[in-house]
Every structure is written in structure tokens, then in C-alpha cells.
Amino acid sequence: MIPEEIKSILLVDDDVISNLLSKVYINKLEINADVEVALNGKEALNYLTDENSSLPMPCLLLLDINMPVIDGWEFLDLYDKLIDQSVKDKIVIVMLTVSEAQCDMIKAKQNQHIVEYVSKPLSEKSLSNLINVHFKSGTDIDIEV
């Protein structure tokens, strides 16, 4: 399923600079979405499971691998068990990481929830490509290279 548009983005990364760069590129591409940050997988799971939250459910989730408390792989295992399928159907998860380990790339490709594996740092071009591929409204986003 391809979501119509991006209304909310969840950045799951303990690297403050990476989160800042992601926000810069989201703004540069004029993506009109709420952007929330979780500094580890536990915070992200709390965000996704908090029924009393007024925050919107993310359409796009950028997930790092190496984080404290609950890392990206542990997050995905718990996400699979704890999050309702109707919610999972509406979230595009992209693994955004510095890891260039072949085993991580293979593991990500084998995970049913990961749609892409992108190396950090995120760039304006890579974000634009993600949106154009995974969101219907992405066809409007074009960048000059």
C-alpha cells in the first residue's frame, strides 16, 4: 500500500545531528508534516502505542540500528509483536544507518517492515527519492541536482 501523503514523520535515532539534518531536508523539500523524534526504540514504541497521545501516527519512520535502550533490530521485533496490523499498513519504515555491514543490509532486506536501507547521512536527494517511490504525493517533489 502506498500512502497518499506524508502527514507525520517519526525519526528514531539517538544521533541529534542526524535528526537535525533530516529535519532540514524535510523542510527544504517543503514536506508539510509533523516531525517527531524518538531517541531510541523504546521511545518509538511508546509513541506508537500511546492511545492517549494527541500526536499523529507517523506515515514515515526513519529508523537507526545502533541506539541505546532498544536498538533498531529489537524495535522491529517488538513492533511486529505489539503494533496492530492496521497501523503497520500505514507506516513506511526506512532503515537509516551508518552501518555498511553486509549482514545488516541482508537482515534489513529480509525484514518485512523495512522498505529501504539508506546510508547516513540522509541527503535531500535520498529523501526525495524515498518520497517519490513510497508516497503518491511524492510525484510532486523534484530537486535540482
SULSULBEL-V888170 format. One record per residue. N is the residue number from 1. SS is DSSP state (helix for helix, strand for strand, loop for the rest). PSI is psi in radians with two decimals (NA if undefined). Layout:
BEGIN
n = [N,N]
ss = [SS,SS]
psi = [PSI,PSI]
END
This chain:
BEGIN
n = [1,2,3,4,5,6,7,8,9,10,11,12,13,14,15,16,17,18,19,20,21,22,23,24,25,26,27,28,29,30,31,32,33,34,35,36,37,38,39,40,41,42,43,44,45,46,47,48,49,50,51,52,53,54,55,56,57,58,59,60,61,62,63,64,65,66,67,68,69,70,71,72,73,74,75,76,77,78,79,80,81,82,83,84,85,86,87,88,89,90,91,92,93,94,95,96,97,98,99,100,101,102,103,104,105,106,107,108,109,110,111,112,113,114,115,116,117,118,119,120,121,122,123,124,125,126,127,128,129,130,131,132,133,134,135,136,137,138,139,140,141,142,143,144,145]
ss = [loop,loop,strand,loop,loop,loop,loop,strand,strand,strand,strand,strand,loop,loop,loop,helix,helix,helix,helix,helix,helix,helix,helix,helix,helix,helix,helix,helix,loop,loop,loop,loop,loop,strand,strand,strand,strand,strand,loop,loop,helix,helix,helix,helix,helix,helix,helix,helix,helix,loop,loop,loop,loop,loop,loop,loop,loop,loop,loop,strand,strand,strand,strand,loop,loop,loop,loop,loop,loop,loop,loop,helix,helix,helix,helix,helix,helix,helix,helix,helix,helix,helix,loop,loop,helix,helix,helix,helix,loop,loop,loop,strand,strand,strand,strand,strand,strand,loop,loop,loop,loop,helix,helix,helix,helix,helix,helix,helix,helix,helix,loop,loop,loop,strand,strand,strand,strand,strand,strand,loop,loop,loop,loop,helix,helix,helix,helix,helix,helix,helix,helix,helix,helix,helix,strand,helix,helix,helix,helix,helix,loop,loop,loop,loop,loop]
psi = [2.32,2.04,2.58,-0.90,2.91,2.01,-0.47,2.47,2.35,2.08,2.06,1.64,2.38,-0.08,1.85,-0.68,-0.75,-0.73,-0.71,-0.80,-0.75,-0.76,-0.69,-0.81,-0.60,-0.77,-0.72,-0.63,0.04,0.76,2.01,1.39,2.63,2.37,2.10,2.72,2.34,2.25,-0.04,3.01,-0.56,-0.79,-0.68,-0.76,-0.70,-0.73,-0.80,-0.41,-0.04,1.76,-0.32,0.03,2.49,-0.02,2.51,2.62,2.34,2.57,-0.51,2.29,2.05,2.04,2.17,2.79,-0.98,1.83,2.76,2.96,-1.31,2.07,-3.12,-0.71,-0.74,-0.68,-0.84,-0.68,-0.81,-0.65,-0.79,-0.65,-0.61,-0.40,2.30,2.49,-0.61,-0.54,-0.80,-0.59,-0.33,0.02,2.20,2.11,2.21,2.22,2.01,1.91,2.80,-0.22,2.19,0.26,2.25,-0.67,-0.62,-0.72,-0.76,-0.79,-0.71,-0.73,-0.50,-0.21,2.21,-0.35,-0.35,2.14,-0.44,2.74,1.97,2.33,2.46,2.70,2.62,2.47,2.89,-0.73,-0.78,-0.65,-0.77,-0.76,-0.74,-0.78,-0.73,-0.58,-0.70,-0.06,2.36,-0.68,-0.14,-0.34,-0.26,-0.26,2.08,2.38,2.67,2.30,NA]
END
